[in-house]
């Protein structure tokens, strides 16, 4: 069975790869990439809705309708914004995941978020182990959880806000690739 190349997959792969590389090298996800990415998702969803059969040779827009783009954007933007407000992630991570949600929809983005958090945690453990900081971090997490479960034992957080950070942009990039590849695998099975 011939596979269909989705323009939306190609675009989001390019976008998350750029952001993953810049986050890894410069610790930054640039607005000049994410903002136009979200705007392009909205614009192309409208265009694809008015031109449904653009590609007879195994190439498809693969776009959601405008309401699907909005739902995908909001479904991931809201939980990511909460994580940002709580101090768990950077604003660039929020915008990158919102872009993924706009292009691929709510279910795809939420699946990618779960993979990203798991991969980000794994990356963090590897970095902390490499730096020799893993034991101290795990002790602080344990005491934070213990004191949160037992009020009155002292400070509720032993986490170091200036401790080592993990670039979630790289985890989002890898997770998006994994989710797209798993989608493609399922499409070829059906």
N, C-alpha and C positions, 0 to 999 in steps of 0.2 A: 504494500500500500504506500502511495506517495505521501510524503509529509508536506504540510502546508507551512510556508514561512510566513510568520506574522510580523508585519511592520512594527506593531507595538512591542513585540519581544526584542527586535533588533534595536529599536530606539532606547528601551529601558536598559538593555544590556550595556549599550554605549554609555548612557548616563550614569548608571551605578558604578561602572568601571572607572570612569573619570573621577567620580566622587570618592571611591575607595582608594584610588591611588593618591589623590591630593590629601585625603585624610591621613593616610599612612605616612606620606612624605612631609607634609606641611601642617599636620594636625588641624586641617580646615576643610570644611565642605562649603564651596562657594555658592553664594546666591545667584551669581551669573549663570550657573548651571541649573540649579533647582527651580528658580522662578520661571524661566522660559520653558522648562520641562513641564511644569504644571499647566502653564498657559497653552502650550502645544497640545497637551492631552485634551483640554477643553475644546480648543479650536478644531483639532482633527476628529474628535468625536462628533461634532456638529457636521463637519464636512463628510465624514464616512456615512453618517445617517442619511445625508441627501444623495450620496453616490454609493449605494451598497455593493455593486459589483464592479470593483476597480481592477481586479487582477485575475484573469482567466488562467494564468500559467503557474498556479501553485503559490501565489503570493496573495496575501489577504491583509487588509488593514488590521483586523483583529481588535477593533476598537469597541469599547462600550458606548452606549448612548450617552448623551449629556447628563441624564439623571444618574446613570451608573458611574460616570466619572465623579460626579459630586458625592455620591454615596461612598465610593472608594476613598476619596480624599478625606471626607469627614470621619469615616469609620476608623481610620488609622491616625488622623491628625489629633483627635480628642485624647485617646490614651497616651499618645506620644507627648502631647502638651502637658498632661498630668505628670508623666515621668520627668519632663523638663522642669516643671515647677517644683517638684520634690527634690531636684538636684541630681537626678540619676543619669541624665544624658545632656548633651549639648544641643543648641538650637538647630545646628546644621543637620543633626540626626533626625530631628522632627521634620524638617523640610524635605529631606531625602526620602523618608518613609512616606510622607504625604504625596510626594511625586510618584512613588511606586504605586500607592493606592489609587491615584488618579488614572494612571495608565492601565493598571491591571485589575482593579476592583478590590472590594472589601475583603473577600475571602482570601485572595492571593496575598494581599498586604498583611493580613493578620497571620497567615501561615508564615510568611517571610519574617514577620516580627518575632514569632516564637523561635524560628531557626536563628535569627540574629541575636536574640538574647542568650540562647544556648551557646552559640559560637563565640559571642562576646565574652561570656563567662569562661569558656575554655581558653580563649586568647589571654584573658586576664590571669588565669591560673598559670599558664605557661610563662607569661612575662614576669609575674611575681616569683615563680620558682626560679627563673633565670637570674633575677636580681637578688635572690636570697631573702625575699620579703614574705614568702608564702606563709610561714608559721605565724608571724606577727599579725598578718591580715586575718587569718583564720581564727586566731585567738580573739581579736577585736570583734569579729562577726559573732563568734560564740557568746561573748560577754554582752554584746548588744541584744542578741536574741534572748539570753537568759534574763537580763534586766527588763526587757520589754514584757516578758511573760510573768515576771515577779516584781510588781511595782513596789517601790519603797527601798529597793536594794542599792540605790545610788543613781548615777547618771544613766539615762536610757540609751545613750549612744556612745560607743567607744570607737566609732569609725573616724578615720582621719580624712577630713575634707580635702587636704592637700596631698593625700596619698597618691599612689600610682594610678594612672588613668589608662583606659583601653580605648582605642579608636573604634567606635562602633560602626563608623562608615565602612570600614573594611569588612566587618561581619555582615553588614547589610548588603554589601556588594556580593559576597560569596553566597549568602543566603538567597538572594534574588536569583543568582545563577542556578542554585540547587533547585529552587522552586520552579523555575522555567524548564529546566531539564526534566524534572519529574513530571511536569505537565505534558511535555512533549512525549515522554515515554508512555504516559497514559493514553495520549491521543493516538499513538501508533498501535497500541494494543486494541483499541476499539475499532 
